[in-house]
């Protein structure tokens, strides 16, 4: 007995598992997703983290973000970057291009 789905949604999950586990998970999603089905993924975005590091994020400044999230607006950019990569159990942070590449192969 198989399982087919018209819609798959998950949020902030991929970054908690290794790249290899993420690829296997996405392969499994593809296997059960019906033709013309929709997969919706929310995840931390490496590009946005880099933008914060460079203080080029169009939505929030680095100091404002560091102050609100880590309580220190003067947090060194390198520490901010490392915190965003490693805190909350993150194992691998994707960018949109890699997720699209995995899904289309």
Buried (B, 14 or more C-beta within 10 A) or exposed (E): EEEEBEEBEEEEEBBBBEBEEBBEBBEEBBEEBEEEBEBEBEBBBBEBBBBBBEEEBEEBBBBEBBBEBBEEEEBEBEEBBEBBBEEEEBBBBBBEEBBEEBBEE
